[in-house]
Amino acid sequence: MTQSELAATETVYKLITEKQDWLQNVVGIMDPCVNPDGRDRYANWYNQVKTEPYSIDRDASEHNEPWPGGRPNHYLFDLNRDWAWATQIETRQRLKIYNQWMPQIHVDFHEQGINEPYYFAPAAEPFHEVITDFQRDFQTEIGKNNAKYFDKNGWLFFTRERFDLLYPSYGDTYPLYMGAIGMTYEQGGNGSAGLGIKTDEGYVLTLVDRVAHHVTTGLATVETASNNVEKLNSEFKKFFGPKDFEYKSYVLKGSPDRLAALAQLLDRHEIKYGYASSGSARGFSYANNNDKGKMDYDTALVVSTNQPKSTMVKVLFEPNADLSTPITYDITAWSLPQAYGLEAVASTSLVSANAAAPKMNTSATATPGAAGYLSKWDSMEDARFLAELIKNDIKVRFTYKPLENDGKKYDRGSLVITRSDNQKMTDFDQKVTEIASKHKRNLTATMTSFATSGPDFGSGDVSIINQPKVGLIKGKGISSLAFGATWYFFEQELHYPVLPIDTDDLNEVDFHDFDVLIMPNGYYNSVLDDKLTDKIRSWVRAGGKLIAVDGAIKSLVNKDGFGIKENEGKKKDSLVTLIPYGQREQERTKDFITGSIFKTQMDTTHPLAFGYDETYFSLKLGSDSYAFLKDGYNVGYVEEPENVSGFSGENALKGLKNSLVFGEQRIGRGSVIYMVDDPLFREFWQNGKLLFANAVFFVNDNSYSF
């Protein structure tokens, strides 16, 4: 984890002292440490356990880095997968500098397993279709120059394997879609290498070797740039010229909060957009997955490809990326309209967007004589508003059924803040309206708790929200990335406290101190023995709420009391087929789902789905398939699988028939909430986050019986 920083300083030194000629026509910008938190985590640990002299034996402590490792940042995000989504502060600040300079060549210096030699471009297929011939050819030109120096030194390397150029949020693909020659250079090493380690091939890989390799490719790349300045300049200029993309405009409508969140992301990338008022758009319908879409709108956000960053616009908004091969390094779908839960049409015509930006209709006026206040529920802004109310000891209710009050209609999940619940709060009106104004919420005062239609405020269908204490499992066996995304969600997005609990301490923890326990994605075989499983089940039965996400669900399958079962349709045929060795990798893709978007039906009458429409687009990361709950609530489900974007193998697709996506099972007074698809994956699937807030605040509050 220290090799890139050391290589950076030596590269700068050599450029200044030995290669000044290259700097006559090249400007170099260097970020010596993308992830300072992870670097410090690794270096501090290593200096505590290393031996003198260092050991090359892989069994030594210095080669076995503890959880979570040094790769992720403070919130345990892999920053090399955050370029496009910009969820982390490091990425957001980096993008400001990137967009200020817009480099023509960008190299992401990385590391891989200790038994791998050095990797540099050209990259592997699939290449995204927008990558130009020049970009592909120049990668090869740079690679050949790198190879010249590696051959001279007798160093092994490989190219055109494993590291493809599709997913837009890498440190090589993001620059490519911004016009640069984007590349990853991978040096064998990672957190297990230390100062030196013995590889499977019997040689010793040292930190000195690793630094030398990175310095060599860094210098060779600058040399190639210096020798091709005119070509780089002309092609870079050409890249930002007019493009003949099929879709000229992406037109989106929906919740103002969600439109504002998307606009914020576009601002971070300095992508231009505008607004259209009162019209209609025809083209590809994201909702129906066909070219016969028509969308009428009063106000719409319009993102056009008629701008310099048209290539990035196409990549981020495209309905379905073309794949030359399904064998990819990451997810294959990420379309922003579905990620943000917005209705959208991709138009082959340029849609005018000259209207003024819509103003948020927000008002929160203190009304001392009011019976209470009501507020909508359909976005993370609403969830943040609720979280702050609760933290300020303001009692809040939500409605299980639609209601009408003073002639205004409110959907399921709408927040009801009554004076009767907060009688001891002398500054009730002022406090509620101040918090509403802070969050720009449109708060409606009502003079009566008597409903025009639907439940009155005192009905059992308008349930009070308890202030839940939330625990989150971390440590060995748990995906550090999944834990980190959930941790970040609570602390930086929901702004609600969460208490991490280490897997080593689970047997000693009194779960009755918690109302909610979250099991993020992980491998729980070494964590959950029968005794601990019984302890968790007893806690749920007594009123606890367990949220099991993705891989965590596997640990509950066929366990006594838990109703989750693998889908029978997923069982493979036992017939042996003879597949040639060279075709096995391709054949295995039939069983894969590589980050694809699936249409999911939602039971919008269940609290887990409050704020959602009947159709939800879920990002499915794998082929795990579970049967419908026989004794529970199948809130999100797939009957006939409809993959709207990304790759899904034919066997995996068949296995998803009649499968659960989100569900709730009651055990005694408590509940288990199953989230087969992780709505917090990398924090970029904005439309899934309200599901998590619903699970924490709404589902089975122990005061209402369905």
N, C-alpha and C positions, 0 to 999 in steps of 0.2 A: 504493500500500500504506500510505500515511500518512493518507489522507483520513478514515478512520473515527475514528482517535485524535484528530485535530484537530477533527472534528465533535463528538466526545464532550465535549471540554473546553469548546467554545463553547456547546454545548447546556446544559451544567450552569450555565455563567455566565449565560446568558439566563434560565434558569428561576429562578435565585436573585435576579437583579437586575431582571427585567422581568415574570416570570410567576409571582410568588409565590402568587397566588390559586389556581392550579391545584394547588399543593402542599399546600393545606389539606385535601384529601381524596384525595390520590394519594401513594403511596410509590414512589419511583423507585430502581431498582437498575441500575447501569451497569457493564458490563465493557468498558473502553475499548479493550482490545487482546486479542482472542481468541488471537492467535498471535504472541507477542513474538519468538520465534526467527525467524520468517519476516519480520517487520517489520524486525528488525535486519539480516538478510541483505540485504534490498532497500535499506534506507536507506544502509548502509555502501557497497554497490556504487554506488548512484546518486551519492552525494557524491564518489566517486572519478572519475566519468566525466562529470558534468554540465558544461555550458559556461556562461559568464557573458557576456551574459544567456543564459537557457536557449533551446534551439533547439526550434522547433515542427516541424522536418523529421523525418519518421519514419525516415529513414536514419541519423539521428544515433545515436551509441552510447548516449546516455541513454534511448533508446526501444527498445533491444534487450537486454532483460535476459538474462543468461546462465543456463544450466542450473544448478540446478533451478528457479530462480525463487523469488519470495518467498511464494507461496501456502502451501506446506506448512510443517510444524513441523520440529524438529531431525531427526526420523526420517522426514521427508518424507511425513507423513500430512496429508491434507486434513481438518482438524478439523471442518469443517462436515458431514462424512459419518461422524462418529464418535460422535454423541450417544447412539445406542442401544447401540452395541457397547462403548463406553468402553474402548478398547484403550490409549489414551494418558493419560499422567499429567495433562495439562492438562484433559482431559475428566473424568477421575475427580474431580479437585478441584472442577471447576466444578459437577458434579452434586451435590456436597455442599451447595453454596450454593443451587443451584436448588431442591433438595428442602426446604431449610430455609425458603425464602420462597414457593415455588409461585406464581409470578406469574400474573396474570390476562390480561395482554397481554405478548407477547414479540416483539420485532423483532430480526431478524438483519440488520445493515447490511452490505451486500456491494458487489461491483463486477462489472462485465461489460465486454464489448468496447467500444472507444473510439467506435465508430460507432452504438452503441445509446443512445437517450435513457434517461431514468429509468424504472425499473419499480417499481410498488408494487401491493399487493393491491387487488382480489380476484384470487385465483390462477387458474391454468388447470386444466382437467380433465386427468387424473382426480383427483377428490377421493375420499379413502378413505371408504367407507360409514359409518364411525363418526363422522365429522365432523358435528356437529349443525347443524341449520338456523340456530340462533342464531350459531354460529361463522361460518358462511358469510355470513349477513346482516351481522354486525358487521364482518367484513372489508370488505364493500362500504361500510358507513357510514364506516369509517376512510378508505377509498380516496377517497370523495367529499370528505371534508374536506381530504385531501392535495391533491386535484385543484383545490380552490378556491384554494389558495395558489399552486400552479403556474400556473394560468390567470392569476392576478393578475400574476405576474411574467413571463409569456410564455415559460414553460419547457415543453418537450415531455415527454410521458411515455406509457407504455402499461401496460395491465392485461390480465388474463385470458389471457395468452399464455406459453407455454414453461415457466414454473415451476409445476409441478403439486404436489399434496399427497397423495402416496402413500407413498413410501419413508420409513420411520420414523426415520431417523438424521440428518435435517437439523435445522437450528436453527429451522425453522418448523413442521415436522411433529411433532417430538418434543414441543414445548410444546402443540400442538393435542391430541395424545393424552393429555396431562396436564391437559387442561381449559382451557388458555389460548387466547387469540386469537393464534395463531402466524403470523408473516409474515416474508417476505424483502423487503428494499428493495435494489434493484440500481442502482448508479450507474455509468454508463459511465466507464471509466478503466483499471483493472487495471495490471499492472506496466509497460506500455508508455507510459503517459500522462505520467509525470514531472510537472514543474511546468506544462507546457502542450504541447499537440500539435494538429496540424491534422487534422481528420477528413475522411472521404470527401466530406462535404457542403460542405467548404470553410471551415467556421468553426473557431475555436480553442477547444478545451476546456481550461480551466485548472484547477489544483488549487483555486483560490479558488472557482470555479464548483461544483466537485464537493462541496466542504465545505458550501457554502451550501445545496445541494440536500438533503444529509443532515440538516443542522440544521433545515431547514424541515419535512421529514416527521417528524423526531423530535419537534419541538415540537407539530406538528399532531396527532400521535398522543396525546401527553399531554393535549392539550386535549380530544380526543374521549373519553378515559378519564375526565377530570374531569367532563365533562358527562353521563356515563352510569354513575356509580358504583353507584347502586342496582340498575340492570339487570345490570351486570357481577357484582355480589355475589350476586344471587339466582340467576343462571344458572350461576355458578361452583359454588355450593352444589349446585344440581340435578345438575350433571355427575357428581358423586361419589356420587349416590344409586344405588339398585338398577337394574340393566340386565337386559333380557330377551334376552341373547345366546343363540344356539342351543346353544353348548357351555358347560357350567357348570364343568367341571373338565378339566384336562389332566394325564394320569397318565403318568409316565415311569419307565422302569427301564433299567438297563444298568451299564456300568462305574462303580464308585464314584468313580473319579477324574473321570469326565466329569459325573456328577451333581453332584459338589462344584464343578466349574468353572461349571456352570449356576447353581447356588445362589449362587455368588460374584457373578455378573452380576446376579441378581435383588436381591441385597443392595445393590448399587450404586444400583439404581433404587428401593430401598425398597419392593419388591413382596413381598407376603406369600406364603409357601408353607408346606407341611407335609409330613409323611411318613405313609404308610399301610403297614401290615404285613399280610402273608398274606391276599391277596384276589384279586379279578379285576375288570377294568373292561371295559365294552363301549362301542362307539361307532365313531368314525371311526378307521381304522387308517392311520397314516402310512406303514407299511411296504407295505401293499397298496393304498393310495390308494382306499379304499372305506369305506362305513358299516357294514360287517359285521365289524368288528374285535372280537376278544376277547383280552385280555392277562391272563394269570395272573402274579402276582408275590408274592415273599416280602417285599420292601421296595420301595416306590415313592415318588418325589417327586411331590407333587400341588400344582398351581397352580390356584387357583380364581378364577372371575370374581366371586365373592361377596366383593368387597373394594373399597375406594375407587378403586384404580387398575385396575379391571376393564377399562377401555377399552384401556390399554396392554397388558394381559395378552392380550386378544383379538388385538391387532395383531401382537404378537411371536410368538404361538403358532398363529395361524390357518393352516390347511392351504393355503389359496389365496385371495389377496385378489381381490375383485371389481374389474373394470376397466371403466370407462365408455368408455374409448378405450385402445388399445395404444400411443398416442404419448405416451411418458413421458420424463422427464428422467433416470431412473436405473433400477436393477434393479427387478424386479417380484416377486421371491421372496426370502424370508429366514427361513423357518420354523425356530424354534430347535430343535425335536426333531431335525430333519435336520442342522442346522448343528452340533449337538453329538454326533451319532452315537448317539442314544438311541432305544430302542423306545418308542413312545408311542401312546396312545389319547386322542382327544378325546371326552369323555362329555357327553351331554345331561343327565345327572344330576349332582347335587352329590356328590362322593366325599369321605367322611370322611377326615380327615388328622390324627388325634390321637396317632399313635405318636411315640415319641421319635426324634430324629435318629439314624440308624445310626452306630455307631462304626466307624471304619476299622480293619480287622483288620491291624494292622502290628506286626511284631516283627523285631528284628535283634539276635541275641545272638551274641557272639563265641564261636566253637567251635574252639579251637586244634588239636584233632585231626582236624578235618574235611578231606575231600578238596577241598571247595569249597562254593560257595553258588549258589543258583538264585533267579531272580526273574522275574516275569511281564513281558509286553510287550504293552500294548494302549492306552497313553495317553501324553500329553506328559509326565506326571510320570515315567514310566518312561524317556523319552528324556532328560529333564533329569538323572535319576539316572545313566544311562549316560555322558552328557557329562562329569559331574563325576568319575566314576571314571577316565575316559580322561585328563582334564586332570591328575589326580593320579598319572599313570603306572601305573595299575593295569590289567593286561592282562585283557581281557574277551572271552569268546566268545559266540556265539549259535547256536542250533540251527536247521538248515534243515528238520528233520523233527520231528514230535512225539516226545517221549520220556517215559519213566516212570522215576522214580528213588525208591527207598525207598517205593514204593507211591503216590507222588504224580505226577500227570500235568502235563506242560508243553507248551503249544502251540508252533508254529513261532515263531521270533523270541525265545523266552525267553532270558534272559541267564544265562550260565554263567561263574562267576568261580572259577578253579581255583587251588589252592595251587601246583601244579606250574608254572604260568605266572608266578607271582610269588614264586619262591623267594628272590630277593635282597632282598625287602621284609621287614624284621624285624618291623614292626608291621602286617603284612598283615591279620590278623583285626580288629584294632582300627580300622584305617583304613576297611575295607570296611563294617563295621557302623556306624561313626560317620556315614558318608555316607548309608547306607541309612536311618538314623534321622532324619537331617536332612530327607530327602525322603519320609519316612513310607512306606518300602517294606517289604513283607513279605518278608524274606529268609530262605530255607530253607537251613539247613546240611545237608550230606550227608556221610556217613562214607566213601562209596565213589563212584568214578567209573564203576562198573559199572552199566549200565542194567538195570532190570527188563524194559523193552522199549524199542525204538528205539535210537538211537546212543549209544555210550559217549562220555565226554568227549574221548577221543583220536581219535574218528572224524573223517573229512573232512567229515562232515555237521554237526560242531560246530566252526564256523570262528572263528578269532581275528579281532577287529576292530582294524584298524590305526588309528592316530591321524591322521585325514586333515587335510591343510592345504587350506583352502577359499578360493577366490577368487570374487569377485562383481563383475560388470561394471556400471559406472555411467557417467554422462556423456551427451554429446550422442547423440541417437538412442534413448536408453533412457527408458522411462517412469519418471519420478522417483518416482511413487507405487508402482510395482511394485518398483523397487530399494529404496525405503524400507521397504516391508512385509517384504522378505526380510532386509534389514539388521537391522530390529527383531526379527524372528524369531530370528536367531542371537544377538544381543547381550542381548535382554531376556526371551526366552522359553526358548530352548534353553541360553542361557549358554555358548555355544561360540564361539571366535574365528572371525571371517571377515575377509578382507582385500579391501576395495574396490579395483578396478582401473579407472582411467579409460579410456574408449574411445580417447582421444588417445595412450595409452601402450601399447596392445595390441601394436603391431608390435615394440616394444622389450622387452616382458616375456618372460622365460624361463618358459614354461608348465610346464617340468619341475620347477619349484619348488613346483608345486601338485599335489594329488591329485584335487581336485574343482574344476570351473569352472562357475559358474552364469550363464546368460544369462537375465535376467528379461525380462518382456514389453517390447517396444520395436519400433522401426523400424530394422532393421539394414542397409538398403540402402546407406546412406552409411558404414557401419562395416565391414562384411565384404566386402572385395574378394577376388579369387581367391587372392592371395598369403596373406592372413590366414586364409582358409578352409582352405587347404592346411596351414598351420602348425597350426591347431587339430586337423585330421584326423590329422596325423602324431603329435601329442601323445596323442590318444585311442588310436591304434593301439599306441603304446608303453606304454599302461596307464592313461591318464587317464580321468576320468569327467566327461562333459559333461552338465549338466542344462539343457535348453532348455524355456522356459516360454512358453505362449500365443503372442504375436506373434513371439517369437524363432524359433519353429519354421519360420515362412515362409521365413526366410533360408537354411534347410537343404534345402528342397524341391528335388528334382531336381539336387542338388549331388553330384558324384562321391563315392561311398563312403557317402553317407547314404541310408538306405532309406526315408525318409519321403516319401509321395506324397499329393497332394490326392485326395480321394474323387471317383471318377468320377461318382457319383450326384449330386454337387453342381453339375455343369455345367448352365448355364441353357439353355433352349430358345432357339434363335436367331430364332424367329419374332417379328416385330415386332407388337406389339399397340397399338392406338390408345387411349390413356388420356387423358381430359380433364385439362387442366392442374390444375384445382382438386382432382382426386382423386389426384394423383400421390403426395402425402405418405402418404395412407392406403394406397395400393397398394404402396408400398415396404415397409410393415410386414410384408408376406408373406415378405420375405427376412430379417427381423430375429429375433433371440433377445435379449430384453432382461433378462438376468440371471435365468434360469429354472433350476429344479431338475429334474434328470434322473436316472432310475434307471440305474445303471451296474453291469454285471457285473464281478466281480473274480476273478482267478486267485489264490486265497489260498495257492497253493503257491509263488508267486514272492516273493522277499524284499521287493520293493517294496510288496506287499500284506500283509505280516506284521502281525498285530494287527487285521485287518479281517475283516468277514463277507463272504460271497459277493455281497451287495448293498451298494453304496455310493451315496449320494445326492450328486451333484456339482452345484455351482453353475456353470452354463454362461453365459459372458458374451457370447458371440457365436455366429455361425453357421459359423465355420471347421470344416471337416470333413476328416479325413485317413483314408486307407485303412488297413486292417489291415496290419501289418508282415509282409512275406513271409519275411524273414530276420531274425526277432527274436521278442520275447515281447510278446504283446498282453495286458497285465496288467489294464487297465481298458478296457472296450469297450461299445459299444451295438450291438445287432443291430436290433431293432425299437424305434425311439425311443419312450420313455414319459416325457412331460413331466408331472410330478406337481404342479408349482406354477409360476406365473408365465406370461408370454406368450411364445409361439413362433409365428412366422408359418408358414403352411402350406408354403411352398416351403422354408424353412429346416428345418422338421421332416423333410420328405422327404429332404433332403440329408444328414441324420445317420444314415441307415440304414447299418448295417455300418461304423461309424466307430470310430477309435481315440480313447481318452481318456487313458490312461497306458500307456506302453510302454518297452521296453528293446531296443536294438540293439547287438550286439557288433561292434566293429571292432578286429581284432587282439586285443590283450590288454585293451583298454579297452571302455568302453560309452558310448553316448549314451542318456540318459533323456529321453523326450518327455512333457511334461505339457501337454496341450492345454488343459485347464481349470486355471487357477491356484489351487492350494489355499491360497495365502497372501493372496488378494485381501482387502484391507482388514483382514486379521488376524482376521476375525470368524467365518470358517468353521472352527470348532474341530476338526471331524472330519477335516479335510484335512491338518492339520499333521504328523501322524505319517507321512504319505506322504513328506514332505520329509526327515524324520529317517531313514526307511528308505533313501531314495535316497542320502543322505550316508554312512550307516554300514554298511548291509547289502549293497546291490546291487553285485555284481561286486567283491569285495574282492581279486581277483587271486590267490586261494589255493584256489579251488574251481571245478570245471568241471561245468556242468549235464549 
